Amino acid sequence: MLLAAIARETKNIKLTSTLSVISTADPVRVYGDFATLDLLSNGRTEIILGRGAFLESFSLFGASLNDYNELFEEKLNLFLKLQEQEVVCWQGNFRSPLRSAQIAPRPVQKILPLWIGVGGTPASAVRAGRLGLNMALGLLGGRPESVKPLADLYWEAAREAGHDVSELRVSVTGHSYIAQTGEQAITEFLPHYNQYFDYFSKDRGYPHYNT
């Protein structure tokens, strides 16, 4: 809904989800929502699909954490099928089957530009490369240089799978705060940043975060 509102007020910028947690969402609904956004924005939509850094959506939407990897694999594969086919026949383990289902609306773009969101798991970087999908790295903490090993794994997997790497993209997203000086930025922002990571770490049983 926010992206649709932004689409109405803009003409040129690309519109994308920071991350759509496909593991606990219905791929058919997600595809329909973003196809509609693409129509509203006249072809300016992209989408980032991932497993998510937070786990709350699993209990909220009745999914089991025991199926964490299987849910993502199955629903991602279904989403890719929805991109390619307007009438879909499909059967899986975690949603009702599709039998000659008409998938509408269709976007302005023939294929919505798709990114796989990767938080730091090497297997996720390899998967994105193997599938020939763009990779969006979320740098939640640590040094910027830490993304290079993941990027290397991604490019290697893409080449081994036979994809044209000149057609693929890698992005890196991180937190930032801008002030007049570095000292001012640290003084103003660090308490909030530490509080955020304290919550993030406590929720997952990680050690206390401080920087």
N, CA and C of each residue as an Amber inpcrd file, in Angstrom:
protein
   633
   0.8260000  -1.2060000   0.0000000   0.0000000   0.0000000   0.0000000
   0.8640000   1.2610000   0.0000000   1.9590000   1.2360000   0.7700000
   2.8540000   2.3850000   0.7890000   3.4980000   2.5990000  -0.5750000
   3.9160000   1.5140000  -1.2100000   4.5390000   1.6330000  -2.5190000
   3.5410000   2.1610000  -3.5510000   2.2870000   1.7640000  -3.4420000
   1.2720000   2.2740000  -4.3510000   1.0930000   3.7730000  -4.1720000
   1.1130000   4.2420000  -2.9190000   1.0150000   5.6770000  -2.6580000
   2.2200000   6.4180000  -3.2200000   3.4080000   5.8200000  -3.0630000
   4.6250000   6.4340000  -3.6120000   4.5590000   6.4730000  -5.1310000
   4.0170000   5.4010000  -5.7350000   3.9110000   5.3440000  -7.1950000
   3.0810000   6.5040000  -7.7340000   2.0430000   6.8800000  -7.0050000
   1.1570000   7.9660000  -7.4540000   1.8620000   9.3110000  -7.4500000
   2.8340000   9.4720000  -6.5350000   3.4800000  10.7720000  -6.3660000
   4.8040000  10.8790000  -7.1120000   5.2360000   9.8250000  -7.7850000
   6.5430000   9.8290000  -8.4570000   6.3810000   9.3950000  -9.9060000
   7.4430000   9.6050000 -10.6900000   7.3940000   9.2470000 -12.1040000
   8.5650000   8.3830000 -12.5530000   9.7020000   8.4580000 -11.8510000
  10.9130000   7.8350000 -12.3800000  11.5420000   6.7790000 -11.4760000
  11.4160000   6.9210000 -10.1570000  12.1620000   6.0280000  -9.2720000
  11.6140000   4.6060000  -9.3240000  12.5160000   3.6430000  -9.0860000
  12.1150000   2.2430000  -8.9770000  11.4480000   2.0100000  -7.6260000
  10.5020000   1.1070000  -7.5960000   9.7600000   0.7970000  -6.3760000
   9.9860000  -0.6680000  -6.0390000  10.4490000  -0.9240000  -4.8140000
  10.7080000  -2.3090000  -4.4280000  10.4380000  -2.5140000  -2.9480000
  10.1840000  -3.7610000  -2.5810000  10.0620000  -4.1270000  -1.1730000
  11.4580000  -4.1880000  -0.5750000  11.5970000  -3.7580000   0.6750000
  12.8780000  -3.9930000   1.3340000  13.1050000  -5.4960000   1.4500000
  12.0430000  -6.2340000   1.7520000  12.0700000  -7.6950000   1.6890000
  10.6380000  -8.2050000   1.8370000  10.2380000  -9.0530000   0.9320000
   8.9590000  -9.7510000   1.0610000   9.2650000 -11.1600000   1.5490000
   8.7650000 -11.4800000   2.7430000   9.0800000 -12.7780000   3.3570000
   8.1940000 -13.8400000   2.7080000   8.6920000 -14.4120000   1.6460000
   7.9080000 -15.3550000   0.8570000   7.6500000 -16.6520000   1.6210000
   8.4520000 -16.9480000   2.6130000   8.2780000 -18.1940000   3.3760000
   6.9140000 -18.2580000   4.0530000   6.4220000 -17.1210000   4.5440000
   5.1660000 -17.1050000   5.2950000   4.0620000 -16.3460000   4.5730000
   4.3190000 -15.9310000   3.3420000   3.2990000 -15.2660000   2.5400000
   2.8730000 -16.1900000   1.4070000   1.7130000 -15.9150000   0.8340000
   1.2490000 -16.7130000  -0.2920000   1.8430000 -16.1440000  -1.5790000
   2.6120000 -16.9190000  -2.3370000   3.2480000 -16.3970000  -3.5490000
   2.2520000 -15.8350000  -4.5650000   1.0680000 -16.4430000  -4.6550000
   0.0810000 -15.9500000  -5.6100000  -0.3700000 -14.5440000  -5.2250000
  -0.6110000 -14.3250000  -3.9450000  -1.0150000 -12.9890000  -3.4780000
   0.1350000 -11.9910000  -3.6440000   1.3470000 -12.3920000  -3.2960000
   2.4870000 -11.4940000  -3.4360000   2.6700000 -11.1030000  -4.9050000
   2.5740000 -12.0870000  -5.7860000   2.7340000 -11.7870000  -7.2090000
   1.6310000 -10.8310000  -7.6740000   0.3950000 -11.0810000  -7.2800000
  -0.7090000 -10.2140000  -7.6750000  -0.5410000  -8.7920000  -7.1750000
  -0.0770000  -8.6560000  -5.9330000   0.1420000  -7.3210000  -5.3670000
   1.1880000  -6.5480000  -6.1690000   2.3020000  -7.2030000  -6.4910000
   3.3770000  -6.5050000  -7.1860000   3.0770000  -6.3150000  -8.6670000
   2.2890000  -7.1990000  -9.2550000   1.8340000  -6.9740000 -10.6240000
   0.9360000  -5.7440000 -10.6770000   0.0700000  -5.5980000  -9.6650000
  -0.7890000  -4.4140000  -9.5850000   0.0450000  -3.1530000  -9.4190000
   1.0490000  -3.2080000  -8.5490000   1.9420000  -2.0660000  -8.3640000
   2.6580000  -1.7160000  -9.6600000   3.0490000  -2.7200000 -10.4300000
   3.7190000  -2.4740000 -11.7030000   2.7860000  -1.7620000 -12.6780000
   1.5210000  -2.1330000 -12.6580000   0.5390000  -1.4550000 -13.5050000
   0.3420000  -0.0090000 -13.0620000   0.2500000   0.2050000 -11.7530000
   0.0490000   1.5600000 -11.2280000   1.2460000   2.4630000 -11.5090000
   2.4430000   1.8920000 -11.5070000   3.6740000   2.6810000 -11.6640000
   4.1890000   2.6740000 -13.0960000   3.4570000   2.0280000 -13.9970000
   3.8630000   1.9400000 -15.4080000   5.2300000   1.2790000 -15.5530000
   5.3840000   0.1310000 -14.8800000   6.5740000  -0.6870000 -15.0920000
   7.7880000  -0.3030000 -14.2830000   7.5930000   0.2480000 -13.0830000
   8.7400000   0.6670000 -12.2590000   8.9580000  -0.2380000 -11.0500000
   8.3680000  -1.4260000 -11.0640000   8.3890000  -2.2890000  -9.8830000
   9.5010000  -3.3270000  -9.9410000  10.1570000  -3.5270000  -8.8040000
  11.0610000  -4.6540000  -8.5930000  10.6420000  -5.3110000  -7.2820000
  11.1400000  -6.5140000  -7.0400000  10.7540000  -7.1960000  -5.8010000
  11.9470000  -7.9430000  -5.2260000  12.0680000  -7.8920000  -3.9070000
  13.0950000  -8.6530000  -3.1860000  12.3840000  -9.7190000  -2.3490000
  12.7010000 -10.9730000  -2.5970000  12.1360000 -12.0820000  -1.8410000
  13.2060000 -12.6720000  -0.9300000  12.8070000 -13.0540000   0.2810000
  13.7740000 -13.6450000   1.1950000  13.0990000 -14.3570000   2.3410000
  13.9180000 -14.8890000   3.2230000  13.4150000 -15.6120000   4.3880000
  13.2040000 -14.6980000   5.5800000  13.8490000 -13.5310000   5.5820000
  13.6370000 -12.5540000   6.6410000  14.5980000 -12.7180000   7.8050000
  14.9380000 -11.5750000   8.4230000  15.8260000 -11.5870000   9.5830000
  15.0660000 -11.8370000  10.8780000  13.7600000 -11.6290000  10.8690000
  12.9410000 -11.8140000  12.0560000  12.0380000 -13.0240000  11.8700000
  11.6490000 -13.6320000  12.9760000  10.9200000 -14.9050000  12.9230000
   9.4480000 -14.7690000  13.2960000   9.0070000 -13.5510000  13.6310000
   7.6460000 -13.3770000  14.1260000   6.5770000 -13.8250000  13.1340000
   6.8600000 -13.6830000  11.8390000   5.8230000 -13.9830000  10.8510000
   5.4410000 -15.4580000  10.8390000   6.3310000 -16.3310000  11.3060000
   6.0170000 -17.7610000  11.2910000   4.8320000 -18.0730000  12.2140000
   4.8750000 -17.5830000  13.4370000   3.7650000 -17.8360000  14.3480000
   2.5330000 -17.0210000  13.9660000   2.7310000 -15.8190000  13.4370000
   1.5950000 -14.9860000  13.0520000   0.7650000 -15.6180000  11.9450000
   1.4360000 -16.2860000  11.0080000   0.7360000 -16.8210000   9.8480000
   0.6860000 -18.3440000   9.8350000   0.9530000 -18.9630000  10.9810000
   0.7240000 -20.3910000  11.1180000   1.7050000 -21.2830000  10.4000000
   2.9360000 -20.8220000  10.2140000   3.9800000 -21.6430000   9.5850000
   4.9190000 -22.1790000  10.6520000   5.5000000 -23.3380000  10.4110000
   6.3920000 -23.9670000  11.3750000   7.8460000 -23.6510000  11.0550000
   8.5870000 -23.2770000  12.0860000  10.0220000 -23.0390000  11.8960000
  10.7640000 -24.3150000  11.5130000  10.1650000 -25.4660000  11.7950000
  10.7850000 -26.7290000  11.3930000  10.8550000 -26.8650000   9.8710000
  10.0040000 -26.0800000   9.1810000   9.9620000 -26.1360000   7.7190000
  10.6390000 -24.9110000   7.0980000  11.5300000 -24.2840000   7.8490000
  12.1210000 -22.9980000   7.4590000  12.6750000 -23.0130000   6.0320000
  13.5590000 -23.9720000   5.7340000  14.1880000 -24.0280000   4.4190000
  13.2220000 -24.5270000   3.3510000  12.4330000 -25.5370000   3.6880000
  11.5240000 -26.1290000   2.7100000  10.4640000 -25.1370000   2.2580000
   9.9490000 -24.3310000   3.1980000   8.9600000 -23.3150000   2.8540000
   9.5170000 -22.3250000   1.8390000  10.7160000 -21.8540000   2.1020000
  11.2990000 -20.8670000   1.1970000  11.5360000 -21.4440000  -0.1890000
  12.1220000 -22.6360000  -0.2530000  12.4050000 -23.2540000  -1.5400000
  11.1340000 -23.4470000  -2.3540000  10.1070000 -24.0090000  -1.7150000
   8.8750000 -24.3040000  -2.4470000   8.1840000 -23.0330000  -2.9230000
   8.0690000 -22.0510000  -2.0380000   7.3350000 -20.8450000  -2.4040000
   8.1100000 -19.9810000  -3.3920000   9.4270000 -19.9800000  -3.2970000
  10.2240000 -19.2660000  -4.2900000  10.0460000 -19.9060000  -5.6620000
  10.1030000 -21.2230000  -5.7190000   9.9270000 -21.9070000  -6.9980000
   8.5440000 -21.6400000  -7.5910000   7.5190000 -21.5770000  -6.7440000
   6.1890000 -21.2570000  -7.2420000   6.1520000 -19.8310000  -7.7860000
   6.7610000 -18.8960000  -7.0850000   6.7790000 -17.5090000  -7.5610000
   7.4430000 -17.4170000  -8.9340000   8.5450000 -18.1360000  -9.1180000
   9.2220000 -18.1290000 -10.4140000   8.3160000 -18.6800000 -11.5100000
   7.5310000 -19.6690000 -11.1740000   6.5920000 -20.2390000 -12.1360000
   5.4950000 -19.2350000 -12.4920000   5.0330000 -18.4860000 -11.4980000
   4.0160000 -17.4590000 -11.7420000   4.5430000 -16.3680000 -12.6760000
   5.8240000 -16.0710000 -12.5640000   6.4370000 -15.0780000 -13.4460000
   6.3820000 -15.5280000 -14.9050000   6.5660000 -16.8230000 -15.1140000
   6.7420000 -17.3430000 -16.4680000   5.4360000 -17.7370000 -17.1430000
   4.4280000 -18.1210000 -16.3620000   3.2220000 -18.6980000 -16.9470000
   1.9760000 -17.9550000 -16.4650000   1.0930000 -17.6530000 -17.3880000
  -0.1570000 -16.9770000 -17.0360000  -1.2060000 -17.9690000 -16.5440000
  -1.1360000 -19.1960000 -17.0300000  -2.0040000 -20.2730000 -16.5580000
  -1.1120000 -21.3330000 -15.9290000  -1.3220000 -21.6180000 -14.6440000
  -0.3600000 -22.4090000 -13.8710000  -1.0050000 -23.6820000 -13.3300000
  -0.2850000 -24.7890000 -13.5160000  -0.5940000 -26.0510000 -12.8370000
   0.5740000 -26.3450000 -11.9040000   0.2680000 -26.5480000 -10.6350000
   1.3460000 -26.6930000  -9.6410000   0.8090000 -27.4290000  -8.4290000
   1.6830000 -28.2080000  -7.7760000   1.3210000 -28.8590000  -6.5190000
   2.5390000 -28.9090000  -5.6190000   2.3280000 -28.5700000  -4.3350000
   3.4070000 -28.6000000  -3.3570000   2.9120000 -29.1340000  -2.0340000
   3.6730000 -28.8620000  -0.9760000   3.3620000 -29.4000000   0.3530000
   2.7530000 -28.3720000   1.2990000   2.8530000 -27.0750000   0.9830000
   2.5140000 -26.0590000   1.9750000   1.3730000 -25.1360000   1.5580000
   0.7530000 -25.3630000   0.4180000  -0.4360000 -24.6040000   0.0380000
  -1.2690000 -25.4810000  -0.8890000  -2.4960000 -25.0670000  -1.1140000
  -3.3800000 -25.8330000  -1.9940000  -2.8300000 -25.8270000  -3.4210000
  -3.0930000 -26.8990000  -4.1860000  -2.5720000 -26.9710000  -5.5580000
  -3.2520000 -25.9770000  -6.4800000  -2.5830000 -25.6830000  -7.5800000
  -3.1460000 -24.8390000  -8.6280000  -3.4280000 -25.7170000  -9.8370000
  -4.6580000 -25.6860000 -10.2940000  -5.0460000 -26.5130000 -11.4400000
  -5.5410000 -25.6020000 -12.5600000  -4.6810000 -25.4010000 -13.5490000
  -4.9850000 -24.4950000 -14.6670000  -5.4900000 -23.1520000 -14.1450000
  -4.7770000 -22.6250000 -13.1590000  -5.1850000 -21.3730000 -12.5080000
  -4.7570000 -20.1670000 -13.3420000  -5.6970000 -19.2870000 -13.6190000
  -5.4100000 -18.0460000 -14.3410000  -4.8130000 -17.0500000 -13.3560000
  -3.5910000 -16.6260000 -13.6030000  -2.8990000 -15.7160000 -12.6890000
  -3.0270000 -14.2990000 -13.2290000  -3.7750000 -13.4730000 -12.5260000
  -4.0270000 -12.1010000 -12.9540000  -4.0900000 -11.2040000 -11.7190000
  -3.7350000  -9.9110000 -11.8750000  -3.3540000  -9.2660000 -13.1320000
  -1.9170000  -9.6070000 -13.5320000  -1.5600000  -9.2750000 -14.7720000
  -0.1900000  -9.4130000 -15.2480000   0.4570000  -8.0280000 -15.2590000
   1.7480000  -7.9540000 -14.9550000   2.4140000  -6.6540000 -14.8690000
   2.6760000  -6.0450000 -16.2380000   3.0790000  -4.7690000 -16.2410000
   3.5200000  -4.1070000 -17.4650000   4.7610000  -4.8040000 -18.0080000
   5.7320000  -5.0480000 -17.1140000   6.9480000  -5.7510000 -17.4990000
   6.6340000  -7.2370000 -17.6920000   7.2490000  -7.8360000 -18.6800000
   6.9990000  -9.2490000 -18.9240000   7.3990000 -10.0730000 -17.7080000
   8.5550000  -9.7540000 -17.1260000   9.0540000 -10.4120000 -15.9160000
   9.4110000  -9.3270000 -14.9040000   8.8720000  -9.3990000 -13.7050000
   9.2470000  -8.4480000 -12.6630000  10.7030000  -8.6730000 -12.2700000
  11.5480000  -7.6410000 -12.2840000  12.9240000  -7.8130000 -11.8200000
  12.9290000  -8.3520000 -10.3890000  13.6270000  -9.4640000 -10.2070000
  13.5670000 -10.1920000  -8.9400000  14.9440000 -10.2690000  -8.3000000
  14.9860000  -9.9670000  -7.0040000  16.2030000 -10.0710000  -6.1980000
  15.9510000 -11.0870000  -5.0890000  16.9870000 -11.8090000  -4.6990000
  16.9350000 -12.6590000  -3.5200000  17.6410000 -11.9300000  -2.3790000
  16.9320000 -11.7140000  -1.2750000  17.5240000 -11.0670000  -0.1190000
  18.3750000 -12.0500000   0.6700000  19.6160000 -11.6760000   0.9240000
  20.5660000 -12.5350000   1.6290000  21.1260000 -11.7680000   2.8160000
  21.0310000 -12.3640000   4.0040000  21.4910000 -11.6860000   5.1970000
  22.9010000 -12.0420000   5.6180000  23.4390000 -13.1410000   5.1480000
  24.7820000 -13.5330000   5.5490000  25.0310000 -15.0200000   5.4590000
  24.0530000 -15.7850000   5.0160000  24.1990000 -17.2290000   4.9130000
  24.8200000 -17.5930000   3.5730000  25.9820000 -18.2520000   3.5630000
  26.6230000 -18.6060000   2.2920000  25.7240000 -19.4110000   1.3690000
  24.9440000 -20.3570000   1.9320000  24.0620000 -21.1750000   1.1000000
  23.0360000 -20.3260000   0.3630000  22.5920000 -19.2380000   0.9760000
  21.6210000 -18.3560000   0.3270000  22.2530000 -17.6220000  -0.8530000
  23.5140000 -17.2050000  -0.6840000  24.2230000 -16.5420000  -1.7840000
  24.4200000 -17.5020000  -2.9520000  24.7630000 -18.7360000  -2.6370000
  24.9550000 -19.7520000  -3.6800000  23.6380000 -20.0250000  -4.3930000
  22.5340000 -20.1240000  -3.6400000  21.2270000 -20.3750000  -4.2490000
  20.8710000 -19.2790000  -5.2440000  21.0510000 -18.0120000  -4.8290000
  20.7190000 -16.8990000  -5.7120000  21.5370000 -16.9640000  -7.0020000
  22.8110000 -17.2610000  -6.8740000  23.6610000 -17.3670000  -8.0560000
  23.2700000 -18.5320000  -8.9430000  22.9840000 -19.6610000  -8.3340000
  22.6100000 -20.8630000  -9.0930000  21.3270000 -20.6390000  -9.8850000
  20.3810000 -19.8890000  -9.3010000  19.1170000 -19.6160000  -9.9690000
  19.2150000 -18.4820000 -10.9860000  20.3400000 -17.7710000 -10.9880000
  20.4880000 -16.6510000 -11.9140000  19.6350000 -15.4580000 -11.5490000
  19.4370000 -15.2280000 -10.2420000  18.6510000 -14.1010000  -9.7550000
  19.5700000 -13.0600000  -9.1280000  19.1740000 -11.7970000  -9.1810000
  19.9480000 -10.7450000  -8.5290000  20.0230000 -10.9970000  -7.0270000
  21.0970000 -10.5350000  -6.3900000  21.2550000 -10.7380000  -4.9500000
  21.2860000  -9.3920000  -4.2270000  20.4180000  -9.2450000  -3.2200000
  20.3780000  -8.0490000  -2.3830000  20.9120000  -8.4200000  -1.0040000
  22.1050000  -7.9520000  -0.6730000  22.7360000  -8.2560000   0.6040000
  22.2970000  -7.2300000   1.6460000  21.7920000  -7.7180000   2.7680000
  21.4110000  -6.8440000   3.8730000  22.5030000  -6.8510000   4.9280000
  23.2330000  -5.7650000   5.0310000  24.3380000  -5.6680000   5.9790000
  23.8080000  -5.0850000   7.2830000  23.3690000  -5.9600000   8.1980000
  22.7940000  -5.4980000   9.4620000  23.8520000  -5.1430000  10.4920000
  25.0590000  -5.6280000  10.3080000  26.1220000  -5.3390000  11.2480000
  27.4550000  -5.7740000  10.6660000  28.5490000  -5.3690000  11.3020000
  29.8620000  -5.7510000  10.8200000  30.4230000  -4.7650000   9.8080000
  31.5810000  -5.0860000   9.2960000  32.2830000  -4.2110000   8.3660000
  31.7920000  -4.4300000   6.9390000  31.7970000  -3.3880000   6.1200000
  31.3540000  -3.5390000   4.7330000  32.1200000  -4.6170000   3.9660000
  33.4020000  -4.8070000   4.3240000  34.2180000  -5.7950000   3.6170000
  33.7060000  -7.2250000   3.8040000  32.8500000  -7.4280000   4.8160000
  32.3800000  -8.7810000   5.1060000  31.4760000  -9.3440000   4.0140000
  30.9950000  -8.4720000   3.1300000  30.1090000  -8.9740000   2.0780000
  30.8790000  -9.5980000   0.9200000  32.1700000  -9.3530000   0.8170000
  32.9140000  -9.8430000  -0.3470000  32.8980000 -11.3630000  -0.4800000
  33.1270000 -12.1370000   0.6050000  33.0660000 -13.5930000   0.4420000
  31.7200000 -14.0820000  -0.0680000  30.6330000 -13.4450000   0.3640000
  29.3090000 -13.8320000  -0.1190000  29.1530000 -13.4880000  -1.5970000
  29.6430000 -12.3090000  -1.9810000  29.5680000 -11.9200000  -3.3880000
  30.3860000 -12.8660000  -4.2550000  31.5530000 -13.2760000  -3.7590000
  32.3960000 -14.2170000  -4.5120000  31.6740000 -15.5490000  -4.7160000
  31.0180000 -16.0480000  -3.6620000  30.2650000 -17.2980000  -3.7730000
  29.1270000 -17.1570000  -4.7850000  28.4770000 -16.0180000  -4.7580000
  27.3610000 -15.7600000  -5.6750000  27.8220000 -15.8030000  -7.1250000
  28.8740000 -15.0380000  -7.4380000  29.3500000 -14.9810000  -8.8220000
  29.8600000 -16.3370000  -9.2880000  30.5400000 -17.0640000  -8.4140000
  31.0410000 -18.3890000  -8.7750000  29.8950000 -19.3460000  -9.0970000
  28.8470000 -19.3270000  -8.2500000  27.7040000 -20.2080000  -8.4760000
  26.9760000 -19.8410000  -9.7670000  26.8520000 -18.5470000 -10.0510000
  26.1700000 -18.1070000 -11.2720000  26.9390000 -18.5670000 -12.5140000
  28.2620000 -18.4430000 -12.4740000  29.0610000 -18.8750000 -13.6290000
  28.9790000 -20.3830000 -13.8140000  29.0730000 -21.1330000 -12.7220000
  29.0180000 -22.5870000 -12.8170000  27.6730000 -23.0690000 -13.3630000
  26.6050000 -22.3090000 -13.0720000  25.2790000 -22.6860000 -13.5630000
  25.0420000 -22.2370000 -15.0050000  26.0110000 -21.5270000 -15.5660000
  25.9110000 -21.1360000 -16.9680000  25.1640000 -19.8460000 -17.2310000
  24.9820000 -19.0240000 -16.2090000  24.2630000 -17.7670000 -16.3960000
  25.1900000 -16.6790000 -16.9380000  24.6200000 -15.7450000 -17.6700000
  25.3540000 -14.5850000 -18.1690000  25.4770000 -13.5830000 -17.0220000
  26.6490000 -13.5180000 -16.4060000  26.8060000 -12.6900000 -15.2070000
  26.7100000 -11.2010000 -15.5200000  26.8690000 -10.8260000 -16.7820000
  26.7230000  -9.4130000 -17.1350000  25.2760000  -8.9460000 -16.9830000
  24.3320000  -9.9010000 -16.9060000  22.9250000  -9.5730000 -16.7520000
  22.4890000  -9.5450000 -15.2850000  23.3940000  -9.9160000 -14.3760000
  23.0550000 -10.0270000 -12.9600000  23.5910000  -8.8330000 -12.1740000
  22.9440000  -8.5700000 -11.0300000  23.3440000  -7.4480000 -10.1920000
  23.4220000  -7.8760000  -8.7320000  24.3060000  -7.2200000  -7.9870000
  24.4210000  -7.4050000  -6.5390000  24.2970000  -6.0330000  -5.8870000
  23.4420000  -5.9410000  -4.8710000  23.3180000  -4.6900000  -4.1150000
  23.6650000  -4.9590000  -2.6580000  24.0710000  -3.9150000  -1.9590000
  24.3760000  -4.0090000  -0.5320000  23.6130000  -2.9040000   0.1830000
  22.8420000  -3.2750000   1.1940000  22.0730000  -2.3190000   1.9770000
  22.5630000  -2.3450000   3.4220000  22.7660000  -1.1940000   4.0080000
  23.1960000  -1.1370000   5.4020000  22.5630000   0.0510000   6.1130000
  22.7540000   0.1030000   7.4170000  22.2620000   1.2270000   8.2010000
  23.2410000   2.3950000   8.1080000  22.7050000   3.5930000   8.1560000
  23.5770000   4.7690000   8.1460000  22.9240000   5.9010000   8.9240000
  23.7370000   6.8190000   9.3490000  23.2440000   8.0160000  10.0420000
  24.2080000   9.1560000   9.7040000  23.6730000  10.2930000   9.3070000
  24.4930000  11.4020000   8.8320000  24.3450000  12.5900000   9.7750000
  25.4720000  13.1360000  10.1730000  25.4830000  14.3290000  11.0180000
  26.6090000  15.2410000  10.5460000  26.7830000  16.3750000  11.2150000
  27.8170000  17.3320000  10.8090000  29.2150000  16.7520000  10.9790000
  29.4110000  15.9450000  12.0280000  30.7180000  15.3290000  12.2730000
  30.5170000  13.8710000  12.6580000  31.5950000  13.1000000  12.5730000
  31.5310000  11.7100000  12.9870000  31.2240000  11.5650000  14.4660000
  31.8030000  12.4460000  15.2840000  31.5600000  12.3800000  16.7180000
  30.0910000  12.6460000  17.0480000  29.5040000  13.6180000  16.3520000
  28.0980000  13.9300000  16.5830000  27.2140000  12.7490000  16.1740000
  27.5450000  12.1340000  15.0660000  26.7680000  10.9750000  14.5990000
  26.8070000   9.8470000  15.6180000  27.9980000   9.5720000  16.1800000
  28.1320000   8.5120000  17.1700000  27.3240000   8.8340000  18.4210000
  27.4350000  10.0650000  18.8930000  26.7430000  10.4670000  20.1190000
  25.2280000  10.3640000  19.9640000  24.7120000  10.7950000  18.8250000
  23.2740000  10.8350000  18.6290000  22.6870000   9.4710000  18.2810000
  23.3950000   8.7230000  17.4660000  22.7860000   7.5240000  16.8880000
  23.1310000   6.2360000  17.6260000  24.3270000   6.1690000  18.2140000
  24.7830000   4.9040000  18.7910000  23.8360000   4.3420000  19.8570000
  23.2980000   5.1580000  20.7800000  22.3710000   4.5760000  21.7710000
  21.1650000   3.9000000  21.1200000  20.6290000   4.5020000  20.0770000
  19.4790000   3.9110000  19.3860000  19.8810000   2.6380000  18.6540000
  21.0600000   2.6570000  18.0500000  21.5430000   1.4930000  17.2980000
  21.7880000   0.3110000  18.2360000  22.3970000   0.5900000  19.3910000
  22.6390000  -0.4780000  20.3610000  21.3310000  -1.0410000  20.9050000
  20.3480000  -0.1660000  21.1440000  19.0510000  -0.6260000  21.6280000
  18.3950000  -1.5490000  20.5990000  18.4930000  -1.1830000  19.3210000
  17.9360000  -2.0100000  18.2470000  18.5860000  -3.3930000  18.2490000
  19.9150000  -3.4330000  18.3080000  20.6040000  -4.7110000  18.2560000
  20.4390000  -5.5070000  19.5440000  20.2410000  -4.8350000  20.6670000
  19.9350000  -5.5630000  21.8960000  18.6420000  -6.3510000  21.7340000
  17.6260000  -5.6900000  21.1750000  16.3530000  -6.3760000  20.9300000
  16.5360000  -7.5020000  19.9220000  17.2310000  -7.2040000  18.8510000
  17.4690000  -8.1850000  17.7870000  18.1950000  -9.4170000  18.3370000
  19.2170000  -9.1870000  19.1670000  20.0260000 -10.2940000  19.6920000
  19.2770000 -11.0890000  20.7580000  18.5900000 -10.3910000  21.6680000
  17.8660000 -11.0660000  22.7440000  16.7820000 -11.9700000  22.1970000
  16.1100000 -11.5160000  21.1520000  15.0140000 -12.2800000  20.5590000
  15.4990000 -13.5950000  19.9700000  16.7930000 -13.6420000  19.5930000
  17.3350000 -14.8330000  18.9600000  18.3380000 -15.5850000  19.8210000
  18.5390000 -15.1250000  21.0530000  19.4750000 -15.7960000  21.9280000
  20.9260000 -15.5390000  21.5820000  21.1930000 -14.4340000  20.8400000
  22.5570000 -14.0880000  20.4750000  23.2250000 -13.3440000  21.6310000
  24.5630000 -13.2640000  21.6450000  25.2520000 -12.4830000  22.6690000
  24.8890000 -11.0030000  22.5670000  25.0600000 -10.2930000  23.6830000
  24.7860000  -8.8550000  23.7350000  25.5960000  -8.1310000  22.6740000
  24.9430000  -7.2380000  21.9390000  25.6110000  -6.4780000  20.8850000
  25.9510000  -5.0880000  21.3960000  27.1670000  -4.6670000  21.1530000
  27.5770000  -3.3050000  21.5140000  28.6870000  -2.8820000  20.5850000
  28.7080000  -1.6060000  20.2400000  29.7170000  -1.1210000  19.3130000
  30.2060000   0.2590000  19.7330000
